[in-house]
Amino acid sequence: MCPSVDLVRKNFFYKKSNIREKKLVIIVFFKEPAHHLFVTGLLPHEQYSSVLNIVLNHTNDSEITVKSKERLIFHVGFCRFSSSPI
């Protein structure tokens, strides 16, 4: 579910620039640095997402081990999917 336009205007302000009349660049400045920004999209030559490489790292205080081929739920940007890493 995408956030409403009012919510985006409240938490961010942005500037649009047209560079060399070919690319649209959006520069986003955070009003509060505690917020995260997720940008998703496909490149011009892509039609759908197919391969995703993700690296899992342990934190120093983590005691959980991730077993090979264990079913995990990934939340990347606005997409949520489950997969079994090798």
PyMOL Python script that loads the backbone (N, CA, C, O; Angstrom):
from pymol import cmd

cmd.read_pdbstr("""\
ATOM      1  N   MET A   1       0.842  -1.176   0.000  1.00  0.00           N
ATOM      2  CA  MET A   1       0.000   0.000   0.000  1.00  0.00           C
ATOM      3  C   MET A   1       0.888   1.240   0.000  1.00  0.00           C
ATOM      4  O   MET A   1       1.770   1.372   0.848  1.00  0.00           O
ATOM      5  N   CYS A   2       0.666   2.123  -0.921  1.00  0.00           N
ATOM      6  CA  CYS A   2       1.482   3.327  -1.047  1.00  0.00           C
ATOM      7  C   CYS A   2       0.999   4.388  -0.067  1.00  0.00           C
ATOM      8  O   CYS A   2      -0.200   4.487   0.194  1.00  0.00           O
ATOM      9  N   PRO A   3       1.916   5.180   0.476  1.00  0.00           N
ATOM     10  CA  PRO A   3       1.508   6.249   1.383  1.00  0.00           C
ATOM     11  C   PRO A   3       0.774   7.339   0.625  1.00  0.00           C
ATOM     12  O   PRO A   3       0.987   7.531  -0.572  1.00  0.00           O
ATOM     13  N   SER A   4      -0.082   8.044   1.324  1.00  0.00           N
ATOM     14  CA  SER A   4      -0.833   9.119   0.681  1.00  0.00           C
ATOM     15  C   SER A   4       0.099  10.284   0.376  1.00  0.00           C
ATOM     16  O   SER A   4       1.177  10.411   0.957  1.00  0.00           O
ATOM     17  N   VAL A   5      -0.340  11.125  -0.541  1.00  0.00           N
ATOM     18  CA  VAL A   5       0.466  12.280  -0.946  1.00  0.00           C
ATOM     19  C   VAL A   5       0.649  13.230   0.224  1.00  0.00           C
ATOM     20  O   VAL A   5       1.721  13.816   0.376  1.00  0.00           O
ATOM     21  N   ASP A   6      -0.383  13.396   1.063  1.00  0.00           N
ATOM     22  CA  ASP A   6      -0.272  14.286   2.217  1.00  0.00           C
ATOM     23  C   ASP A   6       0.786  13.796   3.193  1.00  0.00           C
ATOM     24  O   ASP A   6       1.519  14.603   3.766  1.00  0.00           O
ATOM     25  N   LEU A   7       0.877  12.481   3.392  1.00  0.00           N
ATOM     26  CA  LEU A   7       1.880  11.919   4.294  1.00  0.00           C
ATOM     27  C   LEU A   7       3.283  12.171   3.763  1.00  0.00           C
ATOM     28  O   LEU A   7       4.188  12.495   4.532  1.00  0.00           O
ATOM     29  N   VAL A   8       3.469  12.026   2.462  1.00  0.00           N
ATOM     30  CA  VAL A   8       4.779  12.278   1.856  1.00  0.00           C
ATOM     31  C   VAL A   8       5.138  13.750   1.977  1.00  0.00           C
ATOM     32  O   VAL A   8       6.280  14.075   2.299  1.00  0.00           O
ATOM     33  N   ARG A   9       4.199  14.641   1.727  1.00  0.00           N
ATOM     34  CA  ARG A   9       4.474  16.077   1.831  1.00  0.00           C
ATOM     35  C   ARG A   9       4.802  16.475   3.266  1.00  0.00           C
ATOM     36  O   ARG A   9       5.591  17.393   3.492  1.00  0.00           O
ATOM     37  N   LYS A  10       4.207  15.796   4.225  1.00  0.00           N
ATOM     38  CA  LYS A  10       4.430  16.132   5.618  1.00  0.00           C
ATOM     39  C   LYS A  10       5.838  15.727   6.075  1.00  0.00           C
ATOM     40  O   LYS A  10       6.457  16.452   6.855  1.00  0.00           O
ATOM     41  N   ASN A  11       6.348  14.597   5.610  1.00  0.00           N
ATOM     42  CA  ASN A  11       7.613  14.063   6.100  1.00  0.00           C
ATOM     43  C   ASN A  11       8.822  14.391   5.229  1.00  0.00           C
ATOM     44  O   ASN A  11       9.953  14.296   5.705  1.00  0.00           O
ATOM     45  N   PHE A  12       8.620  14.768   3.984  1.00  0.00           N
ATOM     46  CA  PHE A  12       9.727  15.033   3.075  1.00  0.00           C
ATOM     47  C   PHE A  12       9.466  16.313   2.297  1.00  0.00           C
ATOM     48  O   PHE A  12       8.315  16.715   2.124  1.00  0.00           O
ATOM     49  N   PHE A  13      10.512  16.943   1.836  1.00  0.00           N
ATOM     50  CA  PHE A  13      10.356  17.941   0.789  1.00  0.00           C
ATOM     51  C   PHE A  13      11.342  17.585  -0.301  1.00  0.00           C
ATOM     52  O   PHE A  13      12.415  17.051  -0.021  1.00  0.00           O
ATOM     53  N   TYR A  14      10.994  17.871  -1.521  1.00  0.00           N
ATOM     54  CA  TYR A  14      11.796  17.385  -2.634  1.00  0.00           C
ATOM     55  C   TYR A  14      11.900  18.439  -3.716  1.00  0.00           C
ATOM     56  O   TYR A  14      11.132  19.401  -3.752  1.00  0.00           O
ATOM     57  N   LYS A  15      12.864  18.236  -4.595  1.00  0.00           N
ATOM     58  CA  LYS A  15      13.110  19.152  -5.701  1.00  0.00           C
ATOM     59  C   LYS A  15      13.242  18.323  -6.964  1.00  0.00           C
ATOM     60  O   LYS A  15      13.992  17.347  -6.992  1.00  0.00           O
ATOM     61  N   LYS A  16      12.527  18.697  -7.995  1.00  0.00           N
ATOM     62  CA  LYS A  16      12.621  18.013  -9.280  1.00  0.00           C
ATOM     63  C   LYS A  16      13.457  18.856 -10.230  1.00  0.00           C
ATOM     64  O   LYS A  16      13.288  20.073 -10.308  1.00  0.00           O
ATOM     65  N   SER A  17      14.348  18.211 -10.943  1.00  0.00           N
ATOM     66  CA  SER A  17      15.202  18.909 -11.903  1.00  0.00           C
ATOM     67  C   SER A  17      15.218  18.138 -13.209  1.00  0.00           C
ATOM     68  O   SER A  17      15.248  16.907 -13.210  1.00  0.00           O
ATOM     69  N   ASN A  18      15.199  18.851 -14.308  1.00  0.00           N
ATOM     70  CA  ASN A  18      15.299  18.219 -15.612  1.00  0.00           C
ATOM     71  C   ASN A  18      16.706  18.469 -16.132  1.00  0.00           C
ATOM     72  O   ASN A  18      17.048  19.598 -16.485  1.00  0.00           O
ATOM     73  N   ILE A  19      17.526  17.421 -16.182  1.00  0.00           N
ATOM     74  CA  ILE A  19      18.919  17.551 -16.593  1.00  0.00           C
ATOM     75  C   ILE A  19      19.062  17.135 -18.051  1.00  0.00           C
ATOM     76  O   ILE A  19      18.734  16.006 -18.415  1.00  0.00           O
ATOM     77  N   ARG A  20      19.547  18.039 -18.874  1.00  0.00           N
ATOM     78  CA  ARG A  20      19.788  17.797 -20.303  1.00  0.00           C
ATOM     79  C   ARG A  20      18.539  17.304 -21.030  1.00  0.00           C
ATOM     80  O   ARG A  20      18.644  16.644 -22.064  1.00  0.00           O
ATOM     81  N   GLU A  21      17.392  17.611 -20.513  1.00  0.00           N
ATOM     82  CA  GLU A  21      16.106  17.280 -21.129  1.00  0.00           C
ATOM     83  C   GLU A  21      15.922  15.788 -21.383  1.00  0.00           C
ATOM     84  O   GLU A  21      15.047  15.409 -22.162  1.00  0.00           O
ATOM     85  N   LYS A  22      16.715  14.937 -20.752  1.00  0.00           N
ATOM     86  CA  LYS A  22      16.580  13.502 -20.967  1.00  0.00           C
ATOM     87  C   LYS A  22      16.241  12.755 -19.686  1.00  0.00           C
ATOM     88  O   LYS A  22      15.551  11.736 -19.730  1.00  0.00           O
ATOM     89  N   LYS A  23      16.716  13.246 -18.548  1.00  0.00           N
ATOM     90  CA  LYS A  23      16.517  12.524 -17.303  1.00  0.00           C
ATOM     91  C   LYS A  23      15.821  13.421 -16.296  1.00  0.00           C
ATOM     92  O   LYS A  23      16.075  14.624 -16.234  1.00  0.00           O
ATOM     93  N   LEU A  24      14.956  12.833 -15.523  1.00  0.00           N
ATOM     94  CA  LEU A  24      14.302  13.539 -14.431  1.00  0.00           C
ATOM     95  C   LEU A  24      14.967  13.101 -13.139  1.00  0.00           C
ATOM     96  O   LEU A  24      14.986  11.913 -12.816  1.00  0.00           O
ATOM     97  N   VAL A  25      15.508  14.048 -12.406  1.00  0.00           N
ATOM     98  CA  VAL A  25      16.187  13.749 -11.152  1.00  0.00           C
ATOM     99  C   VAL A  25      15.349  14.303 -10.018  1.00  0.00           C
ATOM    100  O   VAL A  25      14.943  15.465 -10.042  1.00  0.00           O
ATOM    101  N   ILE A  26      15.093  13.470  -9.028  1.00  0.00           N
ATOM    102  CA  ILE A  26      14.359  13.910  -7.848  1.00  0.00           C
ATOM    103  C   ILE A  26      15.317  13.858  -6.671  1.00  0.00           C
ATOM    104  O   ILE A  26      15.856  12.799  -6.348  1.00  0.00           O
ATOM    105  N   ILE A  27      15.528  14.988  -6.037  1.00  0.00           N
ATOM    106  CA  ILE A  27      16.397  15.062  -4.873  1.00  0.00           C
ATOM    107  C   ILE A  27      15.499  15.160  -3.647  1.00  0.00           C
ATOM    108  O   ILE A  27      14.661  16.057  -3.553  1.00  0.00           O
ATOM    109  N   VAL A  28      15.675  14.236  -2.712  1.00  0.00           N
ATOM    110  CA  VAL A  28      14.820  14.187  -1.528  1.00  0.00           C
ATOM    111  C   VAL A  28      15.635  14.606  -0.318  1.00  0.00           C
ATOM    112  O   VAL A  28      16.731  14.093  -0.090  1.00  0.00           O
ATOM    113  N   PHE A  29      15.094  15.543   0.459  1.00  0.00           N
ATOM    114  CA  PHE A  29      15.701  15.972   1.709  1.00  0.00           C
ATOM    115  C   PHE A  29      14.768  15.570   2.840  1.00  0.00           C
ATOM    116  O   PHE A  29      13.562  15.806   2.762  1.00  0.00           O
ATOM    117  N   PHE A  30      15.307  14.973   3.879  1.00  0.00           N
ATOM    118  CA  PHE A  30      14.492  14.551   5.011  1.00  0.00           C
ATOM    119  C   PHE A  30      14.257  15.720   5.952  1.00  0.00           C
ATOM    120  O   PHE A  30      15.184  16.457   6.286  1.00  0.00           O
ATOM    121  N   LYS A  31      13.012  15.882   6.376  1.00  0.00           N
ATOM    122  CA  LYS A  31      12.735  16.873   7.407  1.00  0.00           C
ATOM    123  C   LYS A  31      13.184  16.351   8.764  1.00  0.00           C
ATOM    124  O   LYS A  31      13.653  17.117   9.606  1.00  0.00           O
ATOM    125  N   GLU A  32      13.038  15.044   8.973  1.00  0.00           N
ATOM    126  CA  GLU A  32      13.506  14.407  10.198  1.00  0.00           C
ATOM    127  C   GLU A  32      14.435  13.271   9.794  1.00  0.00           C
ATOM    128  O   GLU A  32      13.995  12.359   9.093  1.00  0.00           O
ATOM    129  N   PRO A  33      15.699  13.286  10.204  1.00  0.00           N
ATOM    130  CA  PRO A  33      16.646  12.270   9.738  1.00  0.00           C
ATOM    131  C   PRO A  33      16.347  10.857  10.217  1.00  0.00           C
ATOM    132  O   PRO A  33      16.998   9.919   9.757  1.00  0.00           O
ATOM    133  N   ALA A  34      15.400  10.665  11.114  1.00  0.00           N
ATOM    134  CA  ALA A  34      15.094   9.315  11.604  1.00  0.00           C
ATOM    135  C   ALA A  34      14.290   8.505  10.585  1.00  0.00           C
ATOM    136  O   ALA A  34      14.159   7.292  10.744  1.00  0.00           O
ATOM    137  N   HIS A  35      13.755   9.134   9.559  1.00  0.00           N
ATOM    138  CA  HIS A  35      12.938   8.428   8.575  1.00  0.00           C
ATOM    139  C   HIS A  35      13.817   7.714   7.555  1.00  0.00           C
ATOM    140  O   HIS A  35      14.940   8.136   7.281  1.00  0.00           O
ATOM    141  N   HIS A  36      13.293   6.633   7.001  1.00  0.00           N
ATOM    142  CA  HIS A  36      13.978   5.889   5.947  1.00  0.00           C
ATOM    143  C   HIS A  36      13.290   6.169   4.622  1.00  0.00           C
ATOM    144  O   HIS A  36      12.093   6.454   4.590  1.00  0.00           O
ATOM    145  N   LEU A  37      14.025   6.091   3.549  1.00  0.00           N
ATOM    146  CA  LEU A  37      13.475   6.302   2.219  1.00  0.00           C
ATOM    147  C   LEU A  37      13.676   5.037   1.410  1.00  0.00           C
ATOM    148  O   LEU A  37      14.797   4.543   1.291  1.00  0.00           O
ATOM    149  N   PHE A  38      12.599   4.512   0.857  1.00  0.00           N
ATOM    150  CA  PHE A  38      12.664   3.331   0.009  1.00  0.00           C
ATOM    151  C   PHE A  38      12.284   3.741  -1.403  1.00  0.00           C
ATOM    152  O   PHE A  38      11.199   4.274  -1.636  1.00  0.00           O
ATOM    153  N   VAL A  39      13.174   3.492  -2.333  1.00  0.00           N
ATOM    154  CA  VAL A  39      12.920   3.812  -3.734  1.00  0.00           C
ATOM    155  C   VAL A  39      12.957   2.508  -4.508  1.00  0.00           C
ATOM    156  O   VAL A  39      13.945   1.776  -4.464  1.00  0.00           O
ATOM    157  N   THR A  40      11.876   2.224  -5.216  1.00  0.00           N
ATOM    158  CA  THR A  40      11.826   0.999  -6.004  1.00  0.00           C
ATOM    159  C   THR A  40      11.492   1.346  -7.440  1.00  0.00           C
ATOM    160  O   THR A  40      10.911   2.395  -7.717  1.00  0.00           O
ATOM    161  N   GLY A  41      11.854   0.478  -8.333  1.00  0.00           N
ATOM    162  CA  GLY A  41      11.539   0.680  -9.735  1.00  0.00           C
ATOM    163  C   GLY A  41      12.392  -0.213 -10.603  1.00  0.00           C
ATOM    164  O   GLY A  41      13.342  -0.838 -10.132  1.00  0.00           O
ATOM    165  N   LEU A  42      12.050  -0.267 -11.856  1.00  0.00           N
ATOM    166  CA  LEU A  42      12.786  -1.072 -12.817  1.00  0.00           C
ATOM    167  C   LEU A  42      13.607  -0.164 -13.722  1.00  0.00           C
ATOM    168  O   LEU A  42      13.237   0.985 -13.965  1.00  0.00           O
ATOM    169  N   LEU A  43      14.700  -0.676 -14.206  1.00  0.00           N
ATOM    170  CA  LEU A  43      15.479   0.056 -15.189  1.00  0.00           C
ATOM    171  C   LEU A  43      14.720   0.090 -16.511  1.00  0.00           C
ATOM    172  O   LEU A  43      13.823  -0.730 -16.710  1.00  0.00           O
ATOM    173  N   PRO A  44      15.045   1.007 -17.424  1.00  0.00           N
ATOM    174  CA  PRO A  44      14.276   1.128 -18.667  1.00  0.00           C
ATOM    175  C   PRO A  44      14.212  -0.154 -19.496  1.00  0.00           C
ATOM    176  O   PRO A  44      13.214  -0.388 -20.178  1.00  0.00           O
ATOM    177  N   HIS A  45      15.246  -0.982 -19.455  1.00  0.00           N
ATOM    178  CA  HIS A  45      15.252  -2.198 -20.270  1.00  0.00           C
ATOM    179  C   HIS A  45      14.631  -3.393 -19.544  1.00  0.00           C
ATOM    180  O   HIS A  45      14.502  -4.463 -20.139  1.00  0.00           O
ATOM    181  N   GLU A  46      14.249  -3.241 -18.290  1.00  0.00           N
ATOM    182  CA  GLU A  46      13.681  -4.355 -17.521  1.00  0.00           C
ATOM    183  C   GLU A  46      12.164  -4.387 -17.660  1.00  0.00           C
ATOM    184  O   GLU A  46      11.511  -3.348 -17.752  1.00  0.00           O
ATOM    185  N   GLN A  47      11.621  -5.591 -17.673  1.00  0.00           N
ATOM    186  CA  GLN A  47      10.176  -5.753 -17.716  1.00  0.00           C
ATOM    187  C   GLN A  47       9.641  -6.305 -16.406  1.00  0.00           C
ATOM    188  O   GLN A  47       8.493  -6.043 -16.048  1.00  0.00           O
ATOM    189  N   TYR A  48      10.453  -7.063 -15.689  1.00  0.00           N
ATOM    190  CA  TYR A  48      10.056  -7.593 -14.389  1.00  0.00           C
ATOM    191  C   TYR A  48      11.303  -7.966 -13.604  1.00  0.00           C
ATOM    192  O   TYR A  48      12.370  -8.186 -14.176  1.00  0.00           O
ATOM    193  N   SER A  49      11.157  -8.034 -12.305  1.00  0.00           N
ATOM    194  CA  SER A  49      12.280  -8.423 -11.456  1.00  0.00           C
ATOM    195  C   SER A  49      12.427  -9.927 -11.475  1.00  0.00           C
ATOM    196  O   SER A  49      11.432 -10.649 -11.417  1.00  0.00           O
ATOM    197  N   SER A  50      13.653 -10.410 -11.555  1.00  0.00           N
ATOM    198  CA  SER A  50      13.831 -11.857 -11.624  1.00  0.00           C
ATOM    199  C   SER A  50      14.848 -12.376 -10.615  1.00  0.00           C
ATOM    200  O   SER A  50      14.580 -13.380  -9.954  1.00  0.00           O
ATOM    201  N   VAL A  51      15.984 -11.743 -10.472  1.00  0.00           N
ATOM    202  CA  VAL A  51      17.039 -12.237  -9.593  1.00  0.00           C
ATOM    203  C   VAL A  51      17.339 -11.177  -8.544  1.00  0.00           C
ATOM    204  O   VAL A  51      17.447  -9.990  -8.854  1.00  0.00           O
ATOM    205  N   LEU A  52      17.470 -11.616  -7.313  1.00  0.00           N
ATOM    206  CA  LEU A  52      17.767 -10.703  -6.222  1.00  0.00           C
ATOM    207  C   LEU A  52      18.862 -11.314  -5.371  1.00  0.00           C
ATOM    208  O   LEU A  52      18.696 -12.416  -4.850  1.00  0.00           O
ATOM    209  N   ASN A  53      19.968 -10.626  -5.223  1.00  0.00           N
ATOM    210  CA  ASN A  53      21.071 -11.105  -4.394  1.00  0.00           C
ATOM    211  C   ASN A  53      21.026 -10.383  -3.060  1.00  0.00           C
ATOM    212  O   ASN A  53      21.086  -9.154  -3.009  1.00  0.00           O
ATOM    213  N   ILE A  54      20.921 -11.145  -1.981  1.00  0.00           N
ATOM    214  CA  ILE A  54      20.839 -10.583  -0.639  1.00  0.00           C
ATOM    215  C   ILE A  54      21.908 -11.239   0.217  1.00  0.00           C
ATOM    216  O   ILE A  54      22.095 -12.455   0.159  1.00  0.00           O
ATOM    217  N   VAL A  55      22.602 -10.450   1.004  1.00  0.00           N
ATOM    218  CA  VAL A  55      23.615 -10.968   1.920  1.00  0.00           C
ATOM    219  C   VAL A  55      23.088 -10.825   3.341  1.00  0.00           C
ATOM    220  O   VAL A  55      22.659  -9.744   3.745  1.00  0.00           O
ATOM    221  N   LEU A  56      23.120 -11.912   4.094  1.00  0.00           N
ATOM    222  CA  LEU A  56      22.693 -11.897   5.491  1.00  0.00           C
ATOM    223  C   LEU A  56      23.927 -11.859   6.374  1.00  0.00           C
ATOM    224  O   LEU A  56      24.837 -12.673   6.216  1.00  0.00           O
ATOM    225  N   ASN A  57      23.956 -10.920   7.296  1.00  0.00           N
ATOM    226  CA  ASN A  57      25.071 -10.806   8.233  1.00  0.00           C
ATOM    227  C   ASN A  57      24.546 -10.898   9.653  1.00  0.00           C
ATOM    228  O   ASN A  57      23.456 -10.413   9.956  1.00  0.00           O
ATOM    229  N   HIS A  58      25.327 -11.523  10.519  1.00  0.00           N
ATOM    230  CA  HIS A  58      24.977 -11.603  11.934  1.00  0.00           C
ATOM    231  C   HIS A  58      25.467 -10.355  12.648  1.00  0.00           C
ATOM    232  O   HIS A  58      26.527  -9.816  12.330  1.00  0.00           O
ATOM    233  N   THR A  59      24.684  -9.905  13.615  1.00  0.00           N
ATOM    234  CA  THR A  59      25.159  -8.844  14.490  1.00  0.00           C
ATOM    235  C   THR A  59      25.940  -9.489  15.625  1.00  0.00           C
ATOM    236  O   THR A  59      25.865 -10.702  15.820  1.00  0.00           O
ATOM    237  N   ASN A  60      26.676  -8.700  16.360  1.00  0.00           N
ATOM    238  CA  ASN A  60      27.499  -9.243  17.438  1.00  0.00           C
ATOM    239  C   ASN A  60      26.684  -9.875  18.555  1.00  0.00           C
ATOM    240  O   ASN A  60      27.135 -10.836  19.178  1.00  0.00           O
ATOM    241  N   ASP A  61      25.495  -9.355  18.817  1.00  0.00           N
ATOM    242  CA  ASP A  61      24.689  -9.886  19.915  1.00  0.00           C
ATOM    243  C   ASP A  61      23.704 -10.963  19.466  1.00  0.00           C
ATOM    244  O   ASP A  61      22.886 -11.407  20.272  1.00  0.00           O
ATOM    245  N   SER A  62      23.755 -11.391  18.225  1.00  0.00           N
ATOM    246  CA  SER A  62      22.829 -12.401  17.708  1.00  0.00           C
ATOM    247  C   SER A  62      23.351 -13.807  17.968  1.00  0.00           C
ATOM    248  O   SER A  62      24.521 -14.102  17.723  1.00  0.00           O
ATOM    249  N   GLU A  63      22.476 -14.667  18.466  1.00  0.00           N
ATOM    250  CA  GLU A  63      22.829 -16.065  18.695  1.00  0.00           C
ATOM    251  C   GLU A  63      22.061 -17.000  17.769  1.00  0.00           C
ATOM    252  O   GLU A  63      22.214 -18.218  17.864  1.00  0.00           O
ATOM    253  N   ILE A  64      21.247 -16.461  16.887  1.00  0.00           N
ATOM    254  CA  ILE A  64      20.426 -17.265  15.985  1.00  0.00           C
ATOM    255  C   ILE A  64      21.269 -17.680  14.784  1.00  0.00           C
ATOM    256  O   ILE A  64      21.977 -16.858  14.203  1.00  0.00           O
ATOM    257  N   THR A  65      21.193 -18.947  14.417  1.00  0.00           N
ATOM    258  CA  THR A  65      21.887 -19.423  13.219  1.00  0.00           C
ATOM    259  C   THR A  65      20.875 -19.623  12.102  1.00  0.00           C
ATOM    260  O   THR A  65      19.769 -20.112  12.334  1.00  0.00           O
ATOM    261  N   VAL A  66      21.252 -19.248  10.907  1.00  0.00           N
ATOM    262  CA  VAL A  66      20.399 -19.435   9.738  1.00  0.00           C
ATOM    263  C   VAL A  66      20.878 -20.685   9.021  1.00  0.00           C
ATOM    264  O   VAL A  66      22.006 -20.742   8.533  1.00  0.00           O
ATOM    265  N   LYS A  67      20.012 -21.682   8.962  1.00  0.00           N
ATOM    266  CA  LYS A  67      20.377 -22.945   8.329  1.00  0.00           C
ATOM    267  C   LYS A  67      20.195 -22.848   6.820  1.00  0.00           C
ATOM    268  O   LYS A  67      19.381 -22.067   6.325  1.00  0.00           O
ATOM    269  N   SER A  68      20.959 -23.645   6.108  1.00  0.00           N
ATOM    270  CA  SER A  68      20.848 -23.679   4.656  1.00  0.00           C
ATOM    271  C   SER A  68      19.469 -24.186   4.260  1.00  0.00           C
ATOM    272  O   SER A  68      18.955 -25.136   4.851  1.00  0.00           O
ATOM    273  N   LYS A  69      18.880 -23.554   3.268  1.00  0.00           N
ATOM    274  CA  LYS A  69      17.562 -23.888   2.722  1.00  0.00           C
ATOM    275  C   LYS A  69      16.424 -23.697   3.724  1.00  0.00           C
ATOM    276  O   LYS A  69      15.349 -24.271   3.548  1.00  0.00           O
ATOM    277  N   GLU A  70      16.642 -22.907   4.764  1.00  0.00           N
ATOM    278  CA  GLU A  70      15.576 -22.573   5.700  1.00  0.00           C
ATOM    279  C   GLU A  70      14.692 -21.503   5.063  1.00  0.00           C
ATOM    280  O   GLU A  70      15.202 -20.539   4.492  1.00  0.00           O
ATOM    281  N   ARG A  71      13.373 -21.664   5.156  1.00  0.00           N
ATOM    282  CA  ARG A  71      12.429 -20.724   4.544  1.00  0.00           C
ATOM    283  C   ARG A  71      12.458 -19.404   5.309  1.00  0.00           C
ATOM    284  O   ARG A  71      12.208 -19.379   6.514  1.00  0.00           O
ATOM    285  N   LEU A  72      12.764 -18.299   4.609  1.00  0.00           N
ATOM    286  CA  LEU A  72      12.835 -16.977   5.217  1.00  0.00           C
ATOM    287  C   LEU A  72      11.868 -16.029   4.526  1.00  0.00           C
ATOM    288  O   LEU A  72      11.521 -16.222   3.361  1.00  0.00           O
ATOM    289  N   ILE A  73      11.442 -15.017   5.243  1.00  0.00           N
ATOM    290  CA  ILE A  73      10.578 -13.978   4.673  1.00  0.00           C
ATOM    291  C   ILE A  73      11.430 -12.723   4.502  1.00  0.00           C
ATOM    292  O   ILE A  73      12.015 -12.228   5.465  1.00  0.00           O
ATOM    293  N   PHE A  74      11.498 -12.216   3.282  1.00  0.00           N
ATOM    294  CA  PHE A  74      12.263 -11.018   2.954  1.00  0.00           C
ATOM    295  C   PHE A  74      11.294  -9.865   2.726  1.00  0.00           C
ATOM    296  O   PHE A  74      10.272 -10.034   2.062  1.00  0.00           O
ATOM    297  N   HIS A  75      11.606  -8.707   3.267  1.00  0.00           N
ATOM    298  CA  HIS A  75      10.828  -7.492   3.035  1.00  0.00           C
ATOM    299  C   HIS A  75      11.786  -6.481   2.422  1.00  0.00           C
ATOM    300  O   HIS A  75      12.612  -5.892   3.118  1.00  0.00           O
ATOM    301  N   VAL A  76      11.667  -6.285   1.111  1.00  0.00           N
ATOM    302  CA  VAL A  76      12.567  -5.413   0.365  1.00  0.00           C
ATOM    303  C   VAL A  76      11.736  -4.320  -0.283  1.00  0.00           C
ATOM    304  O   VAL A  76      10.910  -4.593  -1.154  1.00  0.00           O
ATOM    305  N   GLY A  77      11.953  -3.091   0.139  1.00  0.00           N
ATOM    306  CA  GLY A  77      11.156  -1.991  -0.401  1.00  0.00           C
ATOM    307  C   GLY A  77       9.693  -2.188  -0.059  1.00  0.00           C
ATOM    308  O   GLY A  77       9.331  -2.300   1.112  1.00  0.00           O
ATOM    309  N   PHE A  78       8.857  -2.230  -1.078  1.00  0.00           N
ATOM    310  CA  PHE A  78       7.434  -2.448  -0.867  1.00  0.00           C
ATOM    311  C   PHE A  78       7.037  -3.893  -1.111  1.00  0.00           C
ATOM    312  O   PHE A  78       5.859  -4.234  -1.009  1.00  0.00           O
ATOM    313  N   CYS A  79       7.985  -4.733  -1.428  1.00  0.00           N
ATOM    314  CA  CYS A  79       7.691  -6.137  -1.742  1.00  0.00           C
ATOM    315  C   CYS A  79       8.031  -7.026  -0.558  1.00  0.00           C
ATOM    316  O   CYS A  79       9.024  -6.804   0.135  1.00  0.00           O
ATOM    317  N   ARG A  80       7.203  -8.026  -0.335  1.00  0.00           N
ATOM    318  CA  ARG A  80       7.457  -9.032   0.685  1.00  0.00           C
ATOM    319  C   ARG A  80       7.311 -10.390   0.030  1.00  0.00           C
ATOM    320  O   ARG A  80       6.301 -10.668  -0.616  1.00  0.00           O
ATOM    321  N   PHE A  81       8.315 -11.235   0.194  1.00  0.00           N
ATOM    322  CA  PHE A  81       8.267 -12.563  -0.401  1.00  0.00           C
ATOM    323  C   PHE A  81       9.037 -13.527   0.474  1.00  0.00           C
ATOM    324  O   PHE A  81       9.851 -13.117   1.302  1.00  0.00           O
ATOM    325  N   SER A  82       8.779 -14.810   0.288  1.00  0.00           N
ATOM    326  CA  SER A  82       9.509 -15.832   1.035  1.00  0.00           C
ATOM    327  C   SER A  82      10.361 -16.633   0.067  1.00  0.00           C
ATOM    328  O   SER A  82       9.996 -16.839  -1.091  1.00  0.00           O
ATOM    329  N   SER A  83      11.498 -17.075   0.564  1.00  0.00           N
ATOM    330  CA  SER A  83      12.425 -17.824  -0.261  1.00  0.00           C
ATOM    331  C   SER A  83      13.330 -18.647   0.636  1.00  0.00           C
ATOM    332  O   SER A  83      13.427 -18.402   1.839  1.00  0.00           O
ATOM    333  N   SER A  84      13.989 -19.622   0.037  1.00  0.00           N
ATOM    334  CA  SER A  84      14.949 -20.458   0.757  1.00  0.00           C
ATOM    335  C   SER A  84      16.343 -20.173   0.223  1.00  0.00           C
ATOM    336  O   SER A  84      16.665 -20.575  -0.895  1.00  0.00           O
ATOM    337  N   PRO A  85      17.179 -19.486   0.997  1.00  0.00           N
ATOM    338  CA  PRO A  85      18.528 -19.203   0.511  1.00  0.00           C
ATOM    339  C   PRO A  85      19.375 -20.464   0.448  1.00  0.00           C
ATOM    340  O   PRO A  85      19.116 -21.430   1.165  1.00  0.00           O
ATOM    341  N   ILE A  86      20.381 -20.452  -0.407  1.00  0.00           N
ATOM    342  CA  ILE A  86      21.264 -21.619  -0.523  1.00  0.00           C
ATOM    343  C   ILE A  86      22.590 -21.328   0.143  1.00  0.00           C
ATOM    344  O   ILE A  86      23.475 -22.183   0.157  1.00  0.00           O
TER     345      ILE A  86
END
""", "prot")
cmd.dss("prot")
cmd.show_as("cartoon", "prot")
cmd.util.cbc("prot")
cmd.orient("prot")
